[in-house]
Amino acid sequence: MRSRLQWTHGRGEHVVVDRKQTYTAEIFVKFFVLAGLLYMPVLIFEWGEWIPFAGASVYLLWELGRSNSALGELAELWNDQHDQRQESARSDSLQRH
């Protein structure tokens, strides 16, 4: 599944992490739809009313994990690029002396 986060180059060393504008609204809609679907067995079988929201909360945790892994991936890419810049600057400095 593709990440919704994007790494956008700025000027110099500035980098912006963009995401879809509807990201938060989309997650809340999915949460409430999932809670509504899980609420049907509660009405039919008269189970505890907290079960649908607990089940739908698993989705929120999954989305949080996806965002966390995407940000970790972006941080790793940034660190690799930053290390390459430092090494090239260091080698340029050594060549001048």
Disulfide bonds with the S-S distance in Angstrom:
none
